Amino acid sequence: MEIDINEKRLEEYYKANGIKRLSLFGSYLKNTYNKESDVDLLVEFEDDTEYGLLDVARMERELSEMIGKKVDLRTSEELSRYFRDTVVKEAVVKYGK
């Protein structure tokens, strides 16, 4: 179940939306996904980027359309404190440093 990604288009999108770093976690990272799985992405915004819940929801929708799979976009602050450190440690950076 490969995801078709236009890297150049996504990079332009990230820059336009103030995304500093985007990391993959969850079932796609662990290779345990199935056809119903969403793509779990951990996002970090540039320091001067202002965003709210509606912005993140819009980005989820737009990224889902771009990659052809439902995206679940989360900031580290939104993750449960019970597994936040593990997710942040294990996530693989796909954009940014």
N, C-alpha and C positions, 0 to 999 in steps of 0.2 A: 504494500500500500504506500507507494511513493507519493510525495507531495511535490507538485510542479511549482517551482519558485523562480520568479524573475528577480534575481538578486539586485540588478541595477534599479528596477522600479521600486523594490522594497527599500533600498538604501535612500532613494530620493524621498520616499514616504517618511522614513524615520527622521530624516533631517528636517522635513517640513513640519513634523509634529513634536519636535524637541525631545526626541528619544535619544538618550545617551547610550543605553545598553539594553539589549534584548537577549534573554537567555531561555533555553529550552529546558523544561523539567517534566516530570510525569511519565505517562505511558509511552509517549513517542521517544523520549530519551532512553527509557529502560527497554524499549522494543517489546512491550507487552500490550500494545494497542490492538484494537479491533475496529470493525467498520463503524461502530458507534462512538468511538473515542474522539474527544476533542484534542486540540493541540494546546498544551499548557505553556504559556509564555510569561516569564518574569520580566517586567519592564522597569527601567530606571530612567527618569527624565532629567534633562539638563537642569541645572540649579535655577536658571531664570525662567523655566517653563511653568506656567500656571495651568493646572488641569483639575477637573472635577469628575464626578461620577458619570455625568453625561458624555464628557470627552472620552473617557475610557470605554464606555459602551459603544460610542461611535467608532473608535479605533478597533474594537473587537469585531464589529460588523464589517468594517472596511478590510481589515486583514483577513477575515474569513473569506470574503469575496476574492481577494487577491490570491490566496493559496488554495482555495477550493475545499477547505475543511473548516469546521467550527473552531474558532479560537477562544480560549479562556485566558484573558489578559489580566495579570495581577501585579501589584506592587508588593514589595516585601512586607510593608506595613499591613497589608490586607490579609496576609497569611496567618494562620493560627500560630500562636506562640509555641504550641506543642510540636510543630514540625517545621517552623520557619527556618531555623538554623540549618537543618538538614537539607531543605530545598535549596537555600542560598549556596550552601557548600557544594552540593552535587550538580547544580544547574550548569549547563554548558552554554557559554556565550556564543551567540550567533551573529551579533552585531555590536560593535563597540569594543571597549577594552576593560 
